[in-house]
């Protein structure tokens, strides 16, 4: 948990660039919910980070544009009773989100056309079905 947040093999975010905020959580925890700050909010300033290469940074900014608020992405975790587990969940979610955001775009689909045999089989099947229906008709 302590130390840089690993995104991919060569890309990691230093701990100094991650901002934490804790608050009281709703949800499971009984009366302890009223006294402990177990909800964790992890913020990462994507717009001003130096830990991502420029290409990956622009790609992430474009893909996460709807989730950014002033260039900052915020992840909240409150599903566990302990602050430690919520911190781990928030870190895992941020890492996964950034991993998907900086991934290279998928390869373009190369258009193909059906083979001659496939076209002939399709037409033969249509003709067979047509013949069946024609034979069912009353004359």
Secondary structure, DSSP 8 states (H G I E B T S, - for coil): --S-EE-SSS-EE-GGGEEEEEE---SSSGGGGGT---EEEEEEESTT-SSS-HHHHHHHHHHTTTT-BTTEEEEEE-SSSSHHHHHHHHHHHHHHHHHHHHS------------HHHHHHHHHHHHHHHHHHHHHS--
